[in-house]
């Protein structure tokens, strides 16, 4: 509701006043959510069915998988993709969409972003 273009983690959705309205707004505004599965599990204790990843995907909110801090979390992006497949049943097309969303929502300069896409 504050007009963010990107949200990191986004695990508190279920405790918001009107999560469905927030999801509709995020979809309409193309507000990206960076999902950090390992970090969310290790630091916040949110994983599996308790994680809102599936809710964001079903609502059509742009989602990208990322790492929070590879040095602290001892993980990499490949491990996040594996975890998304194992814990959330994401398939190849969804993973490909998530990767593209990561580029679309990146902080790259416009020319670099266009070239990468």
N, CA, C and O atoms as a MOPAC input file, in Angstrom:
PM7 MOZYME 1SCF
protein

 N      0.81300 1    -1.19800 1     0.00000 1
 C      0.00000 1     0.00000 1     0.00000 1
 C      0.85600 1     1.26100 1     0.00000 1
 O      0.37800 1     2.34900 1    -0.32200 1
 N      2.12300 1     1.10300 1     0.36400 1
 C      3.01900 1     2.25900 1     0.40900 1
 C      3.60500 1     2.57800 1    -0.96100 1
 O      4.32400 1     3.56600 1    -1.10900 1
 N      3.30800 1     1.75800 1    -1.96100 1
 C      3.77100 1     2.03900 1    -3.31100 1
 C      5.10500 1     1.43200 1    -3.66200 1
 O      5.76100 1     1.89400 1    -4.59500 1
 N      5.52700 1     0.40700 1    -2.94300 1
 C      6.81300 1    -0.23800 1    -3.22600 1
 C      6.77400 1    -0.92900 1    -4.58700 1
 O      5.74100 1    -1.45300 1    -5.00200 1
 N      7.92400 1    -0.92100 1    -5.28000 1
 C      8.06200 1    -1.64700 1    -6.54600 1
 C      8.51500 1    -3.07800 1    -6.30600 1
 O      8.23100 1    -3.97400 1    -7.10000 1
 N      9.22400 1    -3.28100 1    -5.20000 1
 C      9.76600 1    -4.59100 1    -4.83600 1
 C      9.61900 1    -4.79100 1    -3.34300 1
 O      9.73600 1    -3.85200 1    -2.55600 1
 N      9.36000 1    -6.03600 1    -2.96800 1
 C      9.25700 1    -6.38300 1    -1.55700 1
 C     10.15700 1    -7.57700 1    -1.31000 1
 O     10.10700 1    -8.56600 1    -2.04100 1
 N     10.97500 1    -7.48000 1    -0.28300 1
 C     11.81600 1    -8.59000 1     0.11000 1
 C     11.10100 1    -9.44400 1     1.14600 1
 O     10.47500 1    -8.91700 1     2.06500 1
 N     11.19200 1   -10.72100 1     1.00300 1
 C     10.60900 1   -11.72000 1     1.90300 1
 C      9.09000 1   -11.79700 1     1.75300 1
 O      8.59200 1   -12.77300 1     1.19000 1
 N      8.35300 1   -10.83000 1     2.22400 1
 C      6.89700 1   -10.82800 1     2.06800 1
 C      6.18700 1   -11.94700 1     2.79900 1
 O      5.11700 1   -12.37200 1     2.36500 1
 N      6.74800 1   -12.44200 1     3.90200 1
 C      6.15400 1   -13.58600 1     4.58100 1
 C      5.01200 1   -13.23300 1     5.52600 1
 O      4.32000 1   -14.13300 1     6.00200 1
 N      4.79700 1   -11.97200 1     5.80700 1
 C      3.75200 1   -11.57200 1     6.76500 1
 C      2.39200 1   -11.34400 1     6.12900 1
 O      1.49900 1   -10.80500 1     6.78200 1
 N      2.21100 1   -11.72600 1     4.90700 1
 C      0.97200 1   -11.46100 1     4.17700 1
 C     -0.27000 1   -11.89900 1     4.93800 1
 O     -1.24600 1   -11.15100 1     5.00100 1
 N     -0.25300 1   -13.08100 1     5.51000 1
 C     -1.45700 1   -13.61700 1     6.16800 1
 C     -1.89500 1   -12.79000 1     7.36900 1
 O     -3.05000 1   -12.87900 1     7.78500 1
 N     -1.00300 1   -11.99400 1     7.93200 1
 C     -1.36100 1   -11.19100 1     9.09600 1
 C     -1.76600 1    -9.76400 1     8.72500 1
 O     -2.08000 1    -8.96200 1     9.60500 1
 N     -1.76100 1    -9.45100 1     7.45700 1
 C     -2.20000 1    -8.12800 1     7.02000 1
 C     -3.72400 1    -8.01400 1     7.15100 1
 O     -4.43100 1    -9.02100 1     7.19800 1
 N     -4.21000 1    -6.78600 1     7.21000 1
 C     -5.64900 1    -6.54400 1     7.40700 1
 C     -6.50200 1    -7.13900 1     6.29400 1
 O     -7.50300 1    -7.79900 1     6.57000 1
 N     -6.12200 1    -6.91700 1     5.05500 1
 C     -6.89600 1    -7.40800 1     3.91300 1
 C     -5.93100 1    -7.98600 1     2.87700 1
 O     -5.63600 1    -7.32900 1     1.87900 1
 N     -5.44000 1    -9.19900 1     3.10000 1
 C     -4.41600 1    -9.75200 1     2.20000 1
 C     -4.86800 1    -9.87300 1     0.74900 1
 O     -4.05600 1    -9.69100 1    -0.15800 1
 N     -6.13000 1   -10.17200 1     0.51000 1
 C     -6.60100 1   -10.30300 1    -0.87500 1
 C     -6.53600 1    -8.97200 1    -1.60800 1
 O     -6.19000 1    -8.93400 1    -2.78800 1
 N     -6.85700 1    -7.90000 1    -0.93800 1
 C     -6.76100 1    -6.56700 1    -1.54800 1
 C     -5.30200 1    -6.23700 1    -1.84400 1
 O     -4.98500 1    -5.67100 1    -2.89000 1
 N     -4.42300 1    -6.59400 1    -0.92200 1
 C     -2.99200 1    -6.35400 1    -1.12800 1
 C     -2.49300 1    -7.15400 1    -2.33400 1
 O     -1.75000 1    -6.63000 1    -3.16300 1
 N     -2.89600 1    -8.40600 1    -2.42800 1
 C     -2.48400 1    -9.23500 1    -3.56800 1
 C     -2.97800 1    -8.65800 1    -4.88900 1
 O     -2.23600 1    -8.62000 1    -5.87100 1
 N     -4.22800 1    -8.21100 1    -4.91300 1
 C     -4.76000 1    -7.61200 1    -6.15000 1
 C     -3.98700 1    -6.35900 1    -6.53100 1
 O     -3.69200 1    -6.13500 1    -7.70500 1
 N     -3.66400 1    -5.55000 1    -5.54200 1
 C     -2.88800 1    -4.33000 1    -5.79500 1
 C     -1.48700 1    -4.66900 1    -6.29100 1
 O     -0.98900 1    -4.03800 1    -7.22300 1
 N     -0.85300 1    -5.65500 1    -5.67700 1
 C      0.49300 1    -6.04900 1    -6.09800 1
 C      0.48300 1    -6.57600 1    -7.52300 1
 O      1.38300 1    -6.26900 1    -8.30400 1
 N     -0.51200 1    -7.35500 1    -7.86400 1
 C     -0.61600 1    -7.86800 1    -9.22800 1
 C     -0.81400 1    -6.71400 1   -10.21500 1
 O     -0.13200 1    -6.64500 1   -11.23700 1
 N     -1.73700 1    -5.82000 1    -9.90800 1
 C     -2.05300 1    -4.69900 1   -10.79100 1
 C     -0.84900 1    -3.77100 1   -10.98400 1
 O     -0.59300 1    -3.29400 1   -12.09000 1
 N     -0.12000 1    -3.52400 1    -9.90100 1
 C      1.02200 1    -2.60200 1    -9.94300 1
 C      2.32500 1    -3.29900 1   -10.36000 1
 O      3.36300 1    -2.65300 1   -10.50400 1
 N      2.25800 1    -4.62600 1   -10.55300 1
 C      3.43700 1    -5.42800 1   -10.88600 1
 C      4.52900 1    -5.25300 1    -9.81500 1
 O      5.69700 1    -5.02600 1   -10.12800 1
 N      4.11300 1    -5.36500 1    -8.54700 1
 C      5.02900 1    -5.27800 1    -7.41900 1
 C      5.67500 1    -6.64200 1    -7.21600 1
 O      4.99300 1    -7.62000 1    -6.91100 1
 N      6.97400 1    -6.70200 1    -7.38500 1
 C      7.70100 1    -7.96600 1    -7.28500 1
 C      7.95400 1    -8.35000 1    -5.83200 1
 O      8.18100 1    -7.49800 1    -4.97400 1
 N      7.90900 1    -9.65800 1    -5.58100 1
 C      8.25500 1   -10.19300 1    -4.27100 1
 C      9.47400 1   -11.08200 1    -4.43400 1
 O      9.46700 1   -12.03600 1    -5.21300 1
 N     10.52100 1   -10.75700 1    -3.69000 1
 C     11.73000 1   -11.57400 1    -3.68200 1
 C     11.55600 1   -12.63500 1    -2.61200 1
 O     11.45200 1   -12.31700 1    -1.42800 1
 N     11.52500 1   -13.87800 1    -3.01800 1
 C     11.33600 1   -14.98100 1    -2.09000 1
 C     12.69000 1   -15.59300 1    -1.74800 1
 O     13.41600 1   -16.06100 1    -2.62600 1
 N     13.01000 1   -15.58000 1    -0.48300 1
 C     14.26800 1   -16.12200 1     0.03500 1
 C     13.93800 1   -17.32700 1     0.91700 1
 O     13.86200 1   -17.19800 1     2.13900 1
 N     13.74400 1   -18.48300 1     0.31000 1
 C     13.23900 1   -19.64600 1     1.03300 1
 C     14.12900 1   -20.08100 1     2.19400 1
 O     13.63100 1   -20.34300 1     3.28900 1
 N     15.42800 1   -20.15800 1     1.96900 1
 C     16.33000 1   -20.60200 1     3.03300 1
 C     16.34900 1   -19.60400 1     4.17800 1
 O     16.24400 1   -19.99100 1     5.34200 1
 N     16.47900 1   -18.34300 1     3.86400 1
 C     16.48200 1   -17.30300 1     4.89100 1
 C     15.17600 1   -17.29400 1     5.66900 1
 O     15.17500 1   -17.19100 1     6.89600 1
 N     14.06300 1   -17.40400 1     4.94900 1
 C     12.76000 1   -17.40400 1     5.62500 1
 C     12.64800 1   -18.57300 1     6.59400 1
 O     12.08200 1   -18.43200 1     7.67800 1
 N     13.18000 1   -19.71800 1     6.21100 1
 C     13.14400 1   -20.89300 1     7.09200 1
 C     14.08600 1   -20.71100 1     8.27400 1
 O     13.69700 1   -20.95100 1     9.41600 1
 N     15.33500 1   -20.28400 1     8.01100 1
 C     16.34300 1   -20.21300 1     9.06900 1
 C     16.11600 1   -19.05500 1    10.04100 1
 O     16.27800 1   -19.21700 1    11.25000 1
 N     15.74800 1   -17.91000 1     9.52500 1
 C     15.64100 1   -16.71800 1    10.37400 1
 C     14.22400 1   -16.51300 1    10.89900 1
 O     14.03700 1   -16.17900 1    12.06900 1
 N     13.23000 1   -16.71200 1    10.04200 1
 C     11.85100 1   -16.40800 1    10.41100 1
 C     11.04100 1   -17.64400 1    10.79400 1
 O      9.94300 1   -17.51900 1    11.33600 1
 N     11.56600 1   -18.82400 1    10.52000 1
 C     10.84900 1   -20.05100 1    10.85000 1
 C      9.63300 1   -20.29800 1     9.97300 1
 O      8.69100 1   -20.97600 1    10.38500 1
 N      9.65200 1   -19.74500 1     8.75900 1
 C      8.52500 1   -19.90000 1     7.84300 1
 C      8.97600 1   -20.75400 1     6.66400 1
 O      9.90800 1   -20.39900 1     5.94200 1
 N      8.29400 1   -21.89400 1     6.47900 1
 C      8.65800 1   -22.78300 1     5.38200 1
 C      7.47400 1   -23.66300 1     5.00800 1
 O      6.43300 1   -23.65000 1     5.66500 1
 N      7.65800 1   -24.43100 1     3.93300 1
 C      6.61900 1   -25.35700 1     3.49200 1
 C      5.28500 1   -24.67400 1     3.26100 1
 O      5.23500 1   -23.57900 1     2.70100 1
 N      4.21200 1   -25.30800 1     3.68600 1
 C      2.86000 1   -24.76900 1     3.47900 1
 C      2.62700 1   -23.44900 1     4.20200 1
 O      1.74500 1   -22.68200 1     3.81600 1
 N      3.40000 1   -23.17700 1     5.23700 1
 C      3.25300 1   -21.91400 1     5.97200 1
 C      3.82700 1   -20.73200 1     5.19100 1
 O      3.53400 1   -19.57900 1     5.50500 1
 N      4.64100 1   -21.01600 1     4.17700 1
 C      5.25100 1   -19.94500 1     3.37600 1
 C      4.23800 1   -19.44900 1     2.34000 1
 O      3.56100 1   -20.26600 1     1.71500 1
 N      4.11900 1   -18.13800 1     2.14300 1
 C      3.13200 1   -17.59800 1     1.20900 1
 C      3.50700 1   -17.65900 1    -0.27300 1
 O      2.78300 1   -17.09600 1    -1.09500 1
 N      4.59500 1   -18.31100 1    -0.64200 1
 C      4.98900 1   -18.38700 1    -2.05500 1
 C      3.83500 1   -18.82800 1    -2.93500 1
 O      3.56400 1   -18.19400 1    -3.95400 1
 N      3.15200 1   -19.89600 1    -2.56700 1
 C      2.05100 1   -20.41000 1    -3.38100 1
 C      0.91600 1   -19.39600 1    -3.49800 1
 O      0.27800 1   -19.28800 1    -4.54600 1
 N      0.66900 1   -18.65900 1    -2.42800 1
 C     -0.38200 1   -17.63500 1    -2.43100 1
 C     -0.05400 1   -16.54200 1    -3.44700 1
 O     -0.92000 1   -16.11800 1    -4.21200 1
 N      1.19000 1   -16.09100 1    -3.45000 1
 C      1.60400 1   -15.06200 1    -4.41300 1
 C      1.47800 1   -15.58400 1    -5.84700 1
 O      0.97500 1   -14.87900 1    -6.72200 1
 N      1.92700 1   -16.79700 1    -6.08400 1
 C      1.88100 1   -17.37300 1    -7.43000 1
 C      0.43100 1   -17.49100 1    -7.90100 1
 O      0.10500 1   -17.08600 1    -9.01600 1
 N     -0.43700 1   -18.04400 1    -7.05500 1
 C     -1.85600 1   -18.20000 1    -7.42900 1
 C     -2.52500 1   -16.85200 1    -7.70300 1
 O     -3.42000 1   -16.75900 1    -8.54200 1
 N     -2.08900 1   -15.81300 1    -6.99600 1
 C     -2.68500 1   -14.48600 1    -7.16100 1
 C     -2.12600 1   -13.74300 1    -8.37300 1
 O     -2.62200 1   -12.67300 1    -8.72500 1
 N     -1.09800 1   -14.30000 1    -9.01300 1
 C     -0.52000 1   -13.64200 1   -10.18800 1
 C      0.45000 1   -12.52100 1    -9.85700 1
 O      0.74400 1   -11.68100 1   -10.70800 1
 N      0.94700 1   -12.50200 1    -8.63000 1
 C      1.93200 1   -11.49900 1    -8.21600 1
 C      3.29700 1   -11.91900 1    -8.76500 1
 O      3.65500 1   -13.09300 1    -8.67900 1
 N      4.05900 1   -10.98500 1    -9.32400 1
 C      5.38800 1   -11.33400 1    -9.82600 1
 C      6.30300 1   -11.79200 1    -8.68800 1
 O      6.47800 1   -11.08300 1    -7.69700 1
 N      6.87500 1   -12.97200 1    -8.84000 1
 C      7.72400 1   -13.57200 1    -7.82000 1
 C      9.07500 1   -13.89000 1    -8.42100 1
 O      9.17600 1   -14.33400 1    -9.56500 1
 N     10.10300 1   -13.65800 1    -7.64300 1
 C     11.43900 1   -14.07900 1    -8.03300 1
 C     12.09400 1   -14.77100 1    -6.85000 1
 O     11.89100 1   -14.37300 1    -5.70400 1
 N     12.86800 1   -15.79200 1    -7.12000 1
 C     13.60000 1   -16.47500 1    -6.07300 1
 C     14.96100 1   -15.81900 1    -5.92200 1
 O     15.59300 1   -15.43700 1    -6.90800 1
 N     15.40400 1   -15.69300 1    -4.68300 1
 C     16.69800 1   -15.06900 1    -4.44500 1
 C     17.30200 1   -15.61200 1    -3.16000 1
 O     16.66100 1   -16.36000 1    -2.42100 1
 N     18.54400 1   -15.22500 1    -2.90900 1
 C     19.19700 1   -15.55900 1    -1.64600 1
 C     19.28800 1   -14.28300 1    -0.83200 1
 O     19.36900 1   -13.18500 1    -1.38300 1
 N     19.27500 1   -14.43400 1     0.45200 1
 C     19.34800 1   -13.27800 1     1.33500 1
 C     20.79700 1   -12.87300 1     1.54900 1
 O     21.15500 1   -11.70500 1     1.39600 1
 N     21.61600 1   -13.83200 1     1.89900 1
 C     23.02400 1   -13.57500 1     2.14200 1
 C     23.74900 1   -14.91000 1     2.06900 1
 O     23.73100 1   -15.68600 1     3.02400 1
 N     24.38400 1   -15.17300 1     0.94100 1
 C     25.02000 1   -16.47100 1     0.73500 1
 C     26.05600 1   -16.79700 1     1.80300 1
 O     26.20400 1   -17.95600 1     2.18700 1
 N     26.76900 1   -15.79100 1     2.28300 1
 C     27.79200 1   -16.02800 1     3.29500 1
 C     27.21500 1   -16.45100 1     4.62800 1
 O     27.81800 1   -17.25700 1     5.33600 1
 N     26.07000 1   -15.92600 1     4.97800 1
 C     25.42100 1   -16.25000 1     6.25200 1
 C     24.55700 1   -17.49000 1     6.11800 1
 O     24.59600 1   -18.37400 1     6.97300 1
 N     23.78500 1   -17.55700 1     5.05800 1
 C     22.81600 1   -18.63700 1     4.87300 1
 C     23.43600 1   -19.92400 1     4.34900 1
 O     22.82100 1   -20.98600 1     4.44500 1
 N     24.63800 1   -19.85000 1     3.80000 1
 C     25.31100 1   -21.02000 1     3.23900 1
 C     24.46200 1   -21.68600 1     2.15800 1
 O     24.28400 1   -22.90400 1     2.14700 1
 N     23.95200 1   -20.87000 1     1.26200 1
 C     23.13300 1   -21.37400 1     0.16600 1
 C     23.43400 1   -20.56100 1    -1.07800 1
 O     24.13300 1   -19.54900 1    -1.01800 1
 N     22.90800 1   -21.00600 1    -2.19800 1
 C     23.04000 1   -20.24800 1    -3.43500 1
 C     21.70700 1   -20.29100 1    -4.17000 1
 O     20.76000 1   -20.93100 1    -3.71400 1
 N     21.63800 1   -19.62100 1    -5.28500 1
 C     20.38800 1   -19.51900 1    -6.02300 1
 C     19.90200 1   -20.88200 1    -6.52100 1
 O     18.70000 1   -21.14700 1    -6.53600 1
 N     20.83000 1   -21.73900 1    -6.92600 1
 C     20.43700 1   -23.07300 1    -7.37000 1
 C     19.70200 1   -23.81800 1    -6.25900 1
 O     18.69500 1   -24.47800 1    -6.51700 1
 N     20.19000 1   -23.72000 1    -5.04700 1
 C     19.53900 1   -24.38200 1    -3.91500 1
 C     18.13400 1   -23.82300 1    -3.68100 1
 O     17.24000 1   -24.55300 1    -3.25400 1
 N     17.93700 1   -22.53800 1    -3.95800 1
 C     16.60200 1   -21.94400 1    -3.79100 1
 C     15.62800 1   -22.51600 1    -4.81500 1
 O     14.46200 1   -22.76400 1    -4.50700 1
 N     16.11500 1   -22.72100 1    -6.03100 1
 C     15.27600 1   -23.31400 1    -7.07500 1
 C     14.92400 1   -24.75800 1    -6.71500 1
 O     13.78100 1   -25.18200 1    -6.88500 1
 N     15.90600 1   -25.51000 1    -6.22000 1
 C     15.66400 1   -26.89700 1    -5.81200 1
 C     14.62900 1   -26.92700 1    -4.68900 1
 O     13.70600 1   -27.74100 1    -4.71300 1
 N     14.78300 1   -26.05100 1    -3.71900 1
 C     13.84500 1   -25.99800 1    -2.59800 1
 C     12.43900 1   -25.62700 1    -3.07900 1
 O     11.45400 1   -26.16300 1    -2.57000 1
 N     12.33700 1   -24.72800 1    -4.04200 1
 C     11.02800 1   -24.33600 1    -4.58500 1
 C     10.34300 1   -25.51500 1    -5.27200 1
 O      9.12500 1   -25.67400 1    -5.18500 1
 N     11.12500 1   -26.32500 1    -5.94600 1
 C     10.57600 1   -27.51900 1    -6.59900 1
 C     10.14700 1   -28.53400 1    -5.55000 1
 O      9.03000 1   -29.04800 1    -5.60100 1
 N     11.02200 1   -28.82300 1    -4.60600 1
 C     10.74300 1   -29.85600 1    -3.61100 1
 C      9.62900 1   -29.46200 1    -2.63600 1
 O      8.75400 1   -30.27600 1    -2.34000 1
 N      9.65300 1   -28.23900 1    -2.14200 1
 C      8.69900 1   -27.82000 1    -1.10800 1
 C      7.40400 1   -27.24300 1    -1.65200 1
 O      6.37400 1   -27.27300 1    -0.97800 1
 N      7.45400 1   -26.71000 1    -2.89200 1
 C      6.28200 1   -26.00500 1    -3.41900 1
 C      5.80000 1   -26.54900 1    -4.75700 1
 O      4.81500 1   -26.05900 1    -5.31000 1
 N      6.48500 1   -27.55100 1    -5.27600 1
 C      6.03800 1   -28.18400 1    -6.50900 1
 C      6.15300 1   -27.31200 1    -7.74300 1
 O      5.46300 1   -27.56200 1    -8.73100 1
 N      7.00100 1   -26.29700 1    -7.71800 1
 C      7.16300 1   -25.45300 1    -8.89300 1
 C      7.79100 1   -26.25400 1   -10.02100 1
 O      8.71900 1   -27.03100 1    -9.79900 1
 N      7.28400 1   -26.06400 1   -11.22300 1
 C      7.79900 1   -26.74500 1   -12.39600 1
 C      8.70200 1   -25.84200 1   -13.21700 1
 O      8.95400 1   -24.69000 1   -12.86400 1
 N      9.17900 1   -26.39200 1   -14.31500 1
 C     10.13100 1   -25.68400 1   -15.16300 1
 C      9.60400 1   -24.32600 1   -15.62900 1
 O     10.31100 1   -23.32300 1   -15.53900 1
 N      8.36900 1   -24.29100 1   -16.12400 1
 C      7.81800 1   -23.02100 1   -16.63900 1
 C      7.74200 1   -21.95800 1   -15.55600 1
 O      8.05900 1   -20.79500 1   -15.80600 1
 N      7.32400 1   -22.34500 1   -14.35200 1
 C      7.24000 1   -21.38700 1   -13.24800 1
 C      8.62500 1   -20.90300 1   -12.87500 1
 O      8.81500 1   -19.71100 1   -12.63700 1
 N      9.60100 1   -21.80300 1   -12.81800 1
 C     10.97300 1   -21.40200 1   -12.49000 1
 C     11.52100 1   -20.44500 1   -13.54200 1
 O     12.20200 1   -19.47200 1   -13.21900 1
 N     11.21600 1   -20.73300 1   -14.79600 1
 C     11.65800 1   -19.85500 1   -15.88300 1
 C     11.00700 1   -18.47200 1   -15.74500 1
 O     11.66200 1   -17.44700 1   -15.93200 1
 N      9.72400 1   -18.45900 1   -15.41900 1
 C      9.02200 1   -17.18800 1   -15.20400 1
 C      9.64600 1   -16.43100 1   -14.03400 1
 O      9.84300 1   -15.21800 1   -14.10900 1
 N      9.95600 1   -17.14600 1   -12.95600 1
 C     10.57600 1   -16.50000 1   -11.79500 1
 C     11.92900 1   -15.89100 1   -12.14700 1
 O     12.26300 1   -14.80200 1   -11.68000 1
 N     12.70500 1   -16.59000 1   -12.96800 1
 C     14.01100 1   -16.07100 1   -13.37900 1
 C     13.84400 1   -14.80000 1   -14.21300 1
 O     14.56900 1   -13.82400 1   -14.02600 1
 N     12.88400 1   -14.82600 1   -15.13100 1
 C     12.62600 1   -13.64000 1   -15.95800 1
 C     12.14200 1   -12.48300 1   -15.09000 1
 O     12.55400 1   -11.34000 1   -15.28700 1
 N     11.28000 1   -12.77500 1   -14.14300 1
 C     10.78300 1   -11.74600 1   -13.23500 1
 C     11.93900 1   -11.11400 1   -12.46800 1
 O     11.95000 1    -9.90700 1   -12.22700 1
 N     12.91000 1   -11.93800 1   -12.08800 1
 C     14.08000 1   -11.40400 1   -11.39700 1
 C     14.80500 1   -10.35600 1   -12.22700 1
 O     15.26100 1    -9.34200 1   -11.69700 1
 N     14.91000 1   -10.59800 1   -13.51900 1
 C     15.53400 1    -9.60700 1   -14.40500 1
 C     14.64800 1    -8.37700 1   -14.56300 1
 O     15.13000 1    -7.24600 1   -14.50700 1
 N     13.35200 1    -8.60300 1   -14.75900 1
 C     12.42700 1    -7.48300 1   -14.94000 1
 C     12.40900 1    -6.56400 1   -13.72600 1
 O     12.26700 1    -5.35000 1   -13.87100 1
 N     12.55100 1    -7.12400 1   -12.54800 1
 C     12.45600 1    -6.35000 1   -11.31000 1
 C     13.82300 1    -5.94900 1   -10.76200 1
 O     13.91800 1    -5.40600 1    -9.66100 1
 N     14.86100 1    -6.21100 1   -11.51500 1
 C     16.21100 1    -5.91800 1   -11.03500 1
 C     16.48200 1    -4.41400 1   -11.02600 1
 O     15.73800 1    -3.61500 1   -11.59600 1
 N     17.56800 1    -4.07000 1   -10.36300 1
 C     18.00000 1    -2.66900 1   -10.29900 1
 C     18.97400 1    -2.32600 1   -11.43200 1
 O     19.64400 1    -1.29300 1   -11.38400 1
 N     19.05300 1    -3.18200 1   -12.44000 1
 C     19.95000 1    -2.89800 1   -13.56700 1
 C     19.50600 1    -1.64000 1   -14.29800 1
 O     18.31400 1    -1.33500 1   -14.33900 1
 N     20.44500 1    -0.91300 1   -14.87000 1
 C     20.06600 1     0.20300 1   -15.73500 1
 C     19.21500 1    -0.31900 1   -16.90200 1
 O     19.36600 1    -1.46800 1   -17.31800 1
 N     18.34700 1     0.50700 1   -17.41100 1
 C     17.36600 1     0.09200 1   -18.43400 1
 C     18.01500 1    -0.61500 1   -19.61700 1
 O     17.49600 1    -1.63200 1   -20.07700 1
 N     19.14400 1    -0.10000 1   -20.12500 1
 C     19.78400 1    -0.72300 1   -21.29400 1
 C     20.28800 1    -2.11800 1   -20.98000 1
 O     20.12100 1    -3.03800 1   -21.78200 1
 N     20.90400 1    -2.28000 1   -19.81700 1
 C     21.40400 1    -3.60900 1   -19.40600 1
 C     20.25000 1    -4.56700 1   -19.17300 1
 O     20.33600 1    -5.74500 1   -19.52300 1
 N     19.17800 1    -4.07100 1   -18.58700 1
 C     18.01800 1    -4.91000 1   -18.33100 1
 C     17.42300 1    -5.38400 1   -19.64600 1
 O     17.09500 1    -6.56200 1   -19.79000 1
 N     17.28100 1    -4.48500 1   -20.60200 1
 C     16.73900 1    -4.84000 1   -21.90900 1
 C     17.60700 1    -5.88800 1   -22.60500 1
 O     17.08700 1    -6.82900 1   -23.20400 1
 N     18.90800 1    -5.72700 1   -22.52700 1
 C     19.83000 1    -6.68300 1   -23.14500 1
 C     19.72600 1    -8.04800 1   -22.47300 1
 O     19.74600 1    -9.07700 1   -23.14800 1
 N     19.61400 1    -8.05900 1   -21.15400 1
 C     19.51800 1    -9.32100 1   -20.42200 1
 C     18.21000 1   -10.04400 1   -20.71700 1
 O     18.17200 1   -11.27200 1   -20.79300 1
 N     17.14200 1    -9.27300 1   -20.88300 1
 C     15.86100 1    -9.89100 1   -21.18600 1
 C     15.82100 1   -10.39800 1   -22.61500 1
 O     14.80900 1   -10.95100 1   -23.04600 1

